[in-house]
Amino acid sequence: MSTLYPDFLEKYLTEKEITTLKERESLHTYQFNELTFVRLSQEYKDYPRGAVFYEKGIIPGYPRIMRILHLENGINRYFKDSFYVEEKVDGYNIRIAVINGTPLAFTRGGFICPFTTDRIPDLIDTNFFKEYPEYIICGEVVGPGSPYNTEAIPYVDEDVVFLVFDILDEEGIRLHIEERYKIFERFNIQQIRRWGPFNVSGGTSDMDEIKKIILELDRDGREGIVIKPVSDGKSVKYVTLSSCLRDLEATAHLITELPAGFFTQRILRAVFFCHEFGIPLSSEYLISSAKALYLIPEQTLKKVADGESVKEFFDVRVRNKNTVDELIQHLNRSGVRIQLVSVEKSGDHYRAKFYRIYIKGTRELRHRLMGKGFFD
């Protein structure tokens, strides 16, 4: 086998599969605490993107969830038996697993996140792993103080929280949804909000209740829902109208960084939501969307014209000072350029301030300001 990859990879993949993934540049080796990991950067056969291989096992990737744009028809299409509705929150996906007795936090892409790993004792009761060392906790880290997201979360005020929504075993199989609810409740681990169970055969009353939940989430500035079957089957996700506008407002300064599809998808989701719920696209919503798509990029362009770069500022708390350096290195390895501003002791934690520089977006705007042409 190629010396690029550790020998233990042959436990999980054939030589032919390794060669195929090598040609696709889908296998990436990294070190953490003297352990070697290989992450999968693209979905392959039964392995979702973000699966991680190591000497003693596999951390399964978190499976993708299909999106629906029409709520009622999507539910009728994909659900025949009982299901729960869980809130979808806007943060970053994390899997927590124990390796050699130490809980580690893995990102959706299969990296070990130094920040989240550092904060695990603040986020969950780690006694969970004394009883269930083979299980993997899946959830979303949300709130201010995230090293990845700067969008304001209306329901989290001071610091990040970890809201859990799944348990996977070592083979990537989800624990039965109601058993998972009971286990997390026993360990007082904070779960995503849920409603149900519902049933398609329950008639219009269940569908009316689900639509009522969505409209309440929309009014409260929440992101949406994930609909999960009690028995086997697909989960689907659906977002609110307000989340579409917040996404536009939070990312419009990155209009030259993100693909155009990112913005058109949010517009399409909003149009579908209004169509299904009979909501007119009010002047207020249209004005807010136009401001996001025009005024925010205009402000960004002015900054670049004045010699500044496209930036985002972050303010995070960690338990160990060394974690700051590890986080910066982690972000840099991920292709993100970071400038550390300050690190200060704050109570039981250290507070680190830094900013991310968007090189591609800055360069694109500067080239246009210089009059350089391009093909579109």
C-alpha positions as CSV (number, residue, x, y, z in Angstrom):
1,M,0.0,0.0,0.0
2,S,1.1,3.6,-0.6
3,T,3.2,5.0,2.2
4,L,0.8,8.0,2.2
5,Y,-1.7,6.1,4.3
6,P,-1.2,4.1,7.5
7,D,-1.4,0.3,7.4
8,F,-4.6,0.1,9.5
9,L,-6.6,1.5,6.6
10,E,-6.5,-1.9,5.1
11,K,-8.7,-3.2,7.9
12,Y,-11.6,-1.1,6.5
13,L,-10.9,-0.7,2.8
14,T,-9.6,-2.9,0.1
15,E,-6.4,-2.0,-1.8
16,K,-8.6,-1.2,-4.8
17,E,-10.9,1.1,-2.8
18,I,-7.9,2.9,-1.3
19,T,-6.4,3.4,-4.8
20,T,-9.8,4.7,-6.1
21,L,-10.1,7.1,-3.1
22,K,-6.5,8.2,-3.6
23,E,-7.2,9.1,-7.2
24,R,-10.2,11.1,-6.1
25,E,-8.1,12.8,-3.4
26,S,-10.7,11.8,-0.9
27,L,-8.4,10.4,1.9
28,H,-6.6,12.8,4.2
29,T,-4.3,11.8,7.0
30,Y,-3.7,13.9,10.2
31,Q,-2.3,13.5,13.7
32,F,-3.9,14.4,17.0
33,N,-2.4,13.7,20.4
34,E,0.0,11.2,18.8
35,L,-2.8,9.3,17.2
36,T,-3.2,9.0,13.4
37,F,-6.6,9.5,11.7
38,V,-7.7,9.3,8.1
39,R,-10.8,11.3,7.2
40,L,-13.0,10.8,4.1
41,S,-13.7,14.0,2.3
42,Q,-16.3,12.6,-0.1
43,E,-19.1,10.2,0.3
44,Y,-18.1,6.7,-0.8
45,K,-20.4,3.6,-0.9
46,D,-21.7,3.2,2.7
47,Y,-19.3,5.7,4.2
48,P,-20.7,9.3,4.4
49,R,-18.4,12.2,4.0
50,G,-16.5,12.9,7.2
51,A,-16.1,9.2,8.2
52,V,-12.8,8.8,10.2
53,F,-10.7,5.7,10.3
54,Y,-8.1,5.0,13.1
55,E,-6.2,2.1,14.5
56,K,-9.0,0.8,16.7
57,G,-12.1,1.6,14.7
58,I,-14.2,4.0,12.6
59,I,-16.1,7.2,13.6
60,P,-19.0,7.0,11.2
61,G,-19.8,10.2,9.2
62,Y,-23.1,11.9,9.9
63,P,-25.4,11.1,7.0
64,R,-26.8,13.8,4.8
65,I,-30.5,14.7,5.4
66,M,-32.7,15.3,2.4
67,R,-34.5,18.7,2.1
68,I,-38.1,19.3,1.2
69,L,-39.5,22.6,0.0
70,H,-43.2,21.7,0.3
71,L,-43.9,20.6,3.8
72,E,-47.3,18.8,3.5
73,N,-46.5,17.0,0.3
74,G,-43.0,16.0,1.5
75,I,-44.4,14.4,4.7
76,N,-47.1,12.5,2.7
77,R,-44.4,11.3,0.3
78,Y,-41.8,10.1,2.7
79,F,-43.7,9.1,5.9
80,K,-46.2,6.3,6.2
81,D,-45.9,5.5,10.0
82,S,-45.2,7.5,13.2
83,F,-42.6,10.3,13.2
84,Y,-41.3,13.0,15.5
85,V,-40.6,16.6,14.6
86,E,-37.4,18.0,16.0
87,E,-36.2,21.6,15.8
88,K,-33.4,22.3,13.3
89,V,-30.9,24.8,14.8
90,D,-28.3,26.9,13.1
91,G,-24.8,26.0,14.2
92,Y,-22.1,23.5,13.3
93,N,-22.5,19.7,13.4
94,I,-20.4,17.7,15.9
95,R,-19.9,14.0,16.7
96,I,-18.4,13.3,20.2
97,A,-16.7,9.9,20.6
98,V,-14.3,8.4,23.2
99,I,-11.0,7.2,21.9
100,N,-8.4,5.8,24.3
101,G,-10.5,7.1,27.2
102,T,-10.6,10.7,25.9
103,P,-13.8,12.3,24.4
104,L,-13.0,14.0,21.1
105,A,-15.2,16.2,19.0
106,F,-15.3,15.6,15.2
107,T,-16.6,18.1,12.7
108,R,-18.9,17.2,9.8
109,G,-15.8,17.0,7.6
110,G,-14.0,14.6,9.9
111,F,-11.6,17.0,11.5
112,I,-11.0,16.9,15.3
113,C,-12.2,20.4,16.5
114,P,-9.8,21.6,19.2
115,F,-12.3,24.2,20.4
116,T,-15.2,21.8,20.8
117,T,-13.0,19.1,22.3
118,D,-11.7,21.6,24.9
119,R,-15.3,22.6,25.8
120,I,-16.8,19.1,26.0
121,P,-16.9,19.1,29.9
122,D,-18.9,22.3,29.6
123,L,-21.3,20.9,27.0
124,I,-22.3,17.4,28.2
125,D,-22.1,15.0,31.2
126,T,-19.2,12.8,30.2
127,N,-20.4,10.1,32.6
128,F,-22.5,9.1,29.6
129,F,-19.4,7.5,28.1
130,K,-18.7,5.4,31.2
131,E,-22.0,3.5,30.5
132,Y,-21.9,3.8,26.7
133,P,-18.3,4.0,25.6
134,E,-19.2,2.6,22.1
135,Y,-21.8,5.2,21.3
136,I,-21.2,8.5,19.4
137,I,-23.2,11.6,20.4
138,C,-24.3,13.8,17.5
139,G,-25.6,17.3,17.8
140,E,-25.2,21.0,16.9
141,V,-23.1,23.6,18.7
142,V,-24.9,26.9,18.6
143,G,-24.7,30.3,20.1
144,P,-22.3,33.2,20.5
145,G,-18.6,32.3,20.9
146,S,-18.6,29.8,17.9
147,P,-15.3,29.7,16.0
148,Y,-17.2,29.0,12.8
149,N,-20.5,31.0,12.8
150,T,-21.0,34.7,13.4
151,E,-24.8,34.8,12.8
152,A,-26.7,35.8,15.9
153,I,-28.9,33.1,17.5
154,P,-31.9,34.7,19.2
155,Y,-32.4,31.9,21.8
156,V,-28.8,31.6,23.0
157,D,-27.3,34.7,24.8
158,E,-23.9,34.2,26.3
159,D,-22.0,31.2,25.2
160,V,-22.1,28.1,23.0
161,V,-24.4,25.2,23.9
162,F,-24.5,21.7,22.5
163,L,-28.0,20.5,21.5
164,V,-28.0,16.8,20.8
165,F,-30.1,15.0,18.2
166,D,-28.7,11.5,17.6
167,I,-26.7,8.6,18.9
168,L,-24.8,6.4,16.4
169,D,-23.2,3.1,17.2
170,E,-19.7,2.1,15.8
171,E,-21.3,1.0,12.5
172,G,-23.2,4.3,12.0
173,I,-26.6,2.9,12.9
174,R,-28.9,5.3,14.7
175,L,-30.2,4.3,18.1
176,H,-34.0,4.1,18.1
177,I,-35.4,7.6,18.5
178,E,-37.4,7.0,21.7
179,E,-34.6,5.1,23.4
180,R,-32.3,7.9,22.6
181,Y,-34.7,10.4,24.2
182,K,-34.8,8.4,27.4
183,I,-31.0,8.0,27.6
184,F,-30.3,11.7,27.1
185,E,-32.9,12.6,29.7
186,R,-31.3,10.3,32.2
187,F,-28.0,12.0,31.8
188,N,-29.6,15.5,31.7
189,I,-27.9,16.1,28.3
190,Q,-29.6,19.0,26.5
191,Q,-31.6,17.8,23.5
192,I,-33.1,19.5,20.5
193,R,-36.7,20.5,21.1
194,R,-39.2,17.9,19.8
195,W,-42.9,17.4,19.2
196,G,-44.9,14.3,18.6
197,P,-45.2,11.5,17.8
198,F,-47.4,12.3,14.8
199,N,-48.8,10.1,12.1
200,V,-49.8,10.7,8.5
201,S,-52.9,8.6,9.1
202,G,-53.8,11.0,11.9
203,G,-55.5,13.1,9.3
204,T,-55.6,16.9,9.0
205,S,-55.2,17.4,12.8
206,D,-51.6,16.2,12.9
207,M,-50.7,18.2,9.7
208,D,-52.3,21.3,11.1
209,E,-50.3,20.9,14.3
210,I,-47.1,20.6,12.4
211,K,-47.8,23.7,10.3
212,K,-48.7,25.5,13.5
213,I,-45.2,24.5,14.9
214,I,-43.5,25.8,11.8
215,L,-45.3,29.2,11.9
216,E,-44.4,29.6,15.6
217,L,-40.8,28.8,14.8
218,D,-40.9,31.3,12.0
219,R,-42.3,34.0,14.3
220,D,-39.6,33.3,16.9
221,G,-36.8,33.6,14.4
222,R,-35.9,29.8,14.5
223,E,-34.4,27.9,11.6
224,G,-36.8,25.0,11.0
225,I,-37.4,21.3,11.6
226,V,-36.1,17.9,11.0
227,I,-38.8,15.2,10.6
228,K,-37.6,11.7,11.8
229,P,-39.4,8.4,11.6
230,V,-39.9,6.3,14.7
231,S,-39.1,3.1,12.7
232,D,-36.8,2.8,9.7
233,G,-36.9,5.4,7.0
234,K,-35.6,8.7,5.8
235,S,-35.4,11.9,7.7
236,V,-36.2,15.2,6.0
237,K,-35.5,18.8,6.8
238,Y,-37.6,22.0,6.2
239,V,-36.7,25.6,7.0
240,T,-38.7,28.7,7.9
241,L,-39.2,31.9,5.9
242,S,-37.3,34.0,8.5
243,S,-34.3,31.7,8.3
244,C,-33.9,32.4,4.6
245,L,-33.7,36.2,5.2
246,R,-31.3,35.7,8.1
247,D,-29.0,33.6,5.9
248,L,-29.0,36.3,3.3
249,E,-28.2,39.0,5.8
250,A,-25.5,37.0,7.5
251,T,-23.7,36.0,4.3
252,A,-24.2,38.9,1.8
253,H,-20.8,40.3,2.6
254,L,-19.4,37.0,1.2
255,I,-21.2,37.3,-2.1
256,T,-17.9,36.8,-4.0
257,E,-16.9,33.9,-1.8
258,L,-20.0,31.7,-1.9
259,P,-21.5,30.1,-5.0
260,A,-24.5,31.8,-6.5
261,G,-26.6,28.8,-5.8
262,F,-26.3,29.5,-2.0
263,F,-28.3,32.7,-2.5
264,T,-30.8,31.4,-5.1
265,Q,-31.6,28.4,-2.9
266,R,-32.6,30.7,-0.1
267,I,-34.8,32.8,-2.4
268,L,-36.4,29.6,-3.7
269,R,-37.1,28.3,-0.2
270,A,-38.8,31.6,0.7
271,V,-41.0,31.5,-2.3
272,F,-42.1,27.9,-1.7
273,F,-42.8,28.7,2.0
274,C,-45.0,31.7,1.1
275,H,-46.8,29.6,-1.6
276,E,-47.7,26.8,0.7
277,F,-48.7,28.9,3.7
278,G,-50.5,31.6,1.6
279,I,-48.2,34.3,2.9
280,P,-47.8,37.3,0.6
281,L,-44.3,38.5,0.2
282,S,-44.7,41.8,2.0
283,S,-43.0,45.0,1.2
284,E,-41.1,44.7,4.5
285,Y,-39.7,41.3,3.6
286,L,-38.8,42.4,0.1
287,I,-37.1,45.5,1.3
288,S,-35.1,43.6,3.9
289,S,-34.0,41.1,1.2
290,A,-33.0,43.8,-1.1
291,K,-31.0,45.6,1.6
292,A,-29.2,42.3,2.4
293,L,-28.4,41.6,-1.2
294,Y,-27.4,45.1,-2.2
295,L,-26.5,47.3,0.8
296,I,-24.3,44.8,2.6
297,P,-22.2,44.0,-0.5
298,E,-22.0,47.7,-1.2
299,Q,-20.6,48.3,2.3
300,T,-18.1,45.5,1.8
301,L,-17.0,46.9,-1.6
302,K,-16.4,50.3,0.0
303,K,-14.1,48.7,2.6
304,V,-12.1,46.8,0.0
305,A,-11.8,50.0,-2.1
306,D,-10.4,51.7,1.0
307,G,-7.7,49.0,1.2
308,E,-9.3,46.7,3.8
309,S,-10.0,42.9,3.4
310,V,-13.3,41.1,3.7
311,K,-13.3,39.9,7.3
312,E,-15.4,38.2,10.0
313,F,-14.6,38.7,13.7
314,F,-14.9,36.0,16.4
315,D,-14.8,36.0,20.2
316,V,-14.5,32.5,21.7
317,R,-14.0,31.0,25.2
318,V,-11.8,28.0,25.9
319,R,-10.8,26.1,29.1
320,N,-7.1,25.8,28.2
321,K,-4.9,28.5,26.7
322,N,-3.1,26.1,24.4
323,T,-6.4,25.4,22.7
324,V,-6.2,28.8,21.1
325,D,-3.1,27.9,19.2
326,E,-4.5,24.5,18.3
327,L,-7.7,26.2,17.0
328,I,-5.8,28.7,14.9
329,Q,-3.7,25.8,13.4
330,H,-6.8,23.8,12.8
331,L,-8.5,26.7,10.9
332,N,-5.4,27.4,8.9
333,R,-5.1,23.7,7.9
334,S,-8.7,23.9,6.7
335,G,-7.7,26.6,4.3
336,V,-8.9,29.5,6.4
337,R,-6.6,32.5,7.0
338,I,-6.8,33.7,10.7
339,Q,-5.3,36.7,12.5
340,L,-5.3,36.4,16.3
341,V,-6.1,39.7,18.0
342,S,-5.9,38.9,21.7
343,V,-6.1,36.2,24.4
344,E,-7.2,37.2,27.9
345,K,-8.0,35.3,31.1
346,S,-11.8,35.5,31.8
347,G,-13.0,33.7,34.9
348,D,-12.4,30.0,34.5
349,H,-11.8,30.4,30.8
350,Y,-9.6,32.2,28.3
351,R,-11.2,34.6,25.9
352,A,-9.7,34.7,22.4
353,K,-10.5,37.3,19.8
354,F,-9.5,36.7,16.1
355,Y,-10.7,37.5,12.7
356,R,-11.0,35.5,9.5
357,I,-9.7,37.0,6.2
358,Y,-11.6,36.0,3.1
359,I,-8.8,36.0,0.5
360,K,-10.8,34.9,-2.5
361,G,-13.6,37.3,-2.0
362,T,-11.2,40.2,-1.3
363,R,-9.2,39.4,-4.4
364,E,-12.3,39.2,-6.6
365,L,-13.5,42.6,-5.5
366,R,-10.1,44.2,-5.9
367,H,-9.7,42.8,-9.5
368,R,-13.1,44.2,-10.4
369,L,-12.2,47.6,-9.0
370,M,-9.0,47.5,-11.1
371,G,-11.1,47.0,-14.2
372,K,-10.0,43.4,-14.8
373,G,-12.4,41.5,-17.1
374,F,-13.9,38.1,-16.6
375,F,-16.1,35.5,-18.3
376,D,-19.4,34.6,-16.6
